[in-house]
């Protein structure tokens, strides 16, 4: 871990840097994968499964029978936990449904906006060392609430050619329409172009490693939207003298264990809490099964002693963390000053894991500083918004002159004529 005490503001720019990725090398690999999937379809996916996951699968679509078997492979306790999380996530996202509001902007001119679901969406769920069935909840639930007709799920198979049973159980619980055994950049390519088995989609969601992230960005070249550009997971914790070092350490490690390229930042105004948290991190990490990932993540993570909470908030706004934890007294006072964060956790008992799993908020969030200009996934992520307007005879008469003047000023005579011809007709009708 990198320890800094009372750094000057001119040093902050260096401290907020994320670990760099070898983008040029990755881009070449992504382009090659996309080309092969576009040309060879399912066969390319079969070949990539063999190459990257060392497994031969001829039928990449998950069968109904596999889904039924998966339900029997997970415990009743896990089923109940998933169902409770589903209830909370559904409740929170359903609250984002808005009523249509018709606004009369000028007498006789009515404007409004309506939502339409994106018809076909793809969700990518990492498998590998951490099968993120919780991400199925976070993506499939708002897709279902929005009314998406097709929800396509891709996830890498394990060494036996299966997808984690908790992923399959959660997918069927949340209305996923089709599930496929393919992962990595090739899965993103398959959802971009479509193959013999996998439908092409209009928008792709979900986290992944740097290759998946790069593939999602590359997919935009082919007219496919993505939820957000994102990278490795991260958390920034701000702590004062009333913070609990055990809790702070646990929150930091909960993100560090995601992967070697994750990053955690700890800011404290109290020297004792600062030192105790560092000590606690070193103790807790020993008991983690994924401690190698966490240790590597800590190599590029910063522990910073800072003067005031106000300074810490300023630093956080520059860093723009995926997750921000305020382990401080009177945290309500600082909420108005938070400008850039994916999701915020307030107080000693609001652990980041609550948002990851079951509190109700979405855990698919902007990373790598994109919280400055992106929001996390919400119901809005799965809909388009279409505007409508209706002008009555009175409306075109009230607004017509304004439109004519503006169109003429821009030199767009046909635009002006579209109004003038209607106004003339109304004048003739009066005679």
C-alpha angles and dihedrals in degrees: 000000000000113000122201128176121204097335117196117250091249087063094055094084090066094043094056094055116118123221107279123245127214093245099170094055092044092049092057091051092049093050091052092049092049092049093052094046092047091050103037105026116189093006090060090053091049089051093048091050087056094044101044104024099028092231132121114217123166098183109050096181117093110239127225088246091057090052092051090050092048092059089059093050098063126072125255089240091058091047090053091048092051091048093051091049089049091054093051095044091047092049093051096045094043087059087065092067107110132202121241111261118199113204126197101214093177128006104285095012114105121184131179144155131231132191123236121188119241098251100217123030132171125211123198117207119190115229117175117086094354116030100204103210086156088069089059087062092047094052107028096048097058089040089056093045091049091053100244107177097210125033110182119193126198124186132160118258123240125239089281093053095254135120116234108276093229089058091051094046093049092045094056090043091056101044103260106168102204134011127201135193102231132104144178126040090326090066090053090049091050092053089046098053103017122230134214089283107021119066118225113247136209098226133021125211136183146072129270146145123301091278092054091047091050090047092053090052090048091051089066088071087070098051097265117133124219133205094243142315105268142166140186119339121269144177134193118202123196115196135180131187094290094055120113111239092205091055093044092051092048092051092050093049092046087069098034090059091061092081148317091267094055119109133208129192125199121193122182136172093199121075094206094050089045094055095039091052092052089049091048092050089054091050100043094047091065092067096049118107088210094047094129090062090046093048092052092047091052091058089074096033126106131224108191131185107210136183105237142005088243089059090047091054090050090052091048092051089055092047092044097203127210089227125023121191120193105199091175140116116262092012090171089073092063100046095090090056096055106103106158123039137111097222130351128216117200127207136359096295099048098094118186089237089070090064092043092059125010122352091095105251119111120262096200097101141161115268136179092051095306090122084086090073109007134069127215120260115289139156087281089063090069099048139065120217118226122193123217133192136184123193119194123203087267090048096055090046092051095046102028099089092051091052093047093052093048094045092049091049089055092048094243102135096172089057089054092046092054086065099035094055091055094047090049091051090052090050091051090049090058093056 
